[in-house]
Amino acid sequence: MRGCLLSSIFVILSLPVCAAEWHATDGSEFFFTTTFEGVPTPGEFRKFDVYFDFDPDDPGAGELCVRVDLNGADMGDPDMNAVLFDPAWFDLEQFSQAFFISDEIKLLSPGQFLVVGKLNLKGTVQTVEVPFLWAGSGHEAMMRGEFVLQRIDFNVGSGEWANDDAIGIDVVLRFTIQLVHGD
């Protein structure tokens, strides 16, 4: 228990303070899809925060911070949710939150960007690349994107679930984030 507490304190203290020039509003959505025996199985993260210091004319100076409360994961079925929270999967007793902090934001083409950063999920930190579309006007904006993670890279679905016999390895994450400027 002490190790878990120290680990949690370390994660919290190691997070940079993110500027909150833009932040997510209630209309935001963050979905995930895996497969069960080859059939797409969707879910949703219902609790998350997004803080974005971003100017589309100078993306390299931006910073994106995302915190996902894994207790808010919902696959639409109480039995599936109970399994999702087990130690082999999200292990909510030890790792109740996931964090993404950008290292770099690049312009790909007008309105299309790529953010590269560190994802801390279930105590594992990996670099991930997240492409997104940006559309904004005045004090409101929207970012939308989709990317794929391999769950085993983050020890999600460990032990007997570490292969893809029943549950697919790839997890598609899709988001539409409604943002307001924090002036």
JOWOZI-V283955 format. One line per field, one symbol per residue. psi: psi as a letter, one per 20 degrees, with the letter a starting at -180 (. if undefined). A space follows every 10 residues. Layout:
# JOWOZI-V283955
psi=???
This chain:
# JOWOZI-V283955
psi=gggggggggg gghipqppql gqqqrhjqqo qqpaqolipp orrqoioqqp poopoiimhh irppppppoi hjppjjphgh gghhirhhdh mhhhniqqqp pqhqpqpgrp iprpppappo pkjppqpqpo qqqppqpcjq rppprprpqo hhhjkolrci jiakggpqgp ppppqoopqq pk.
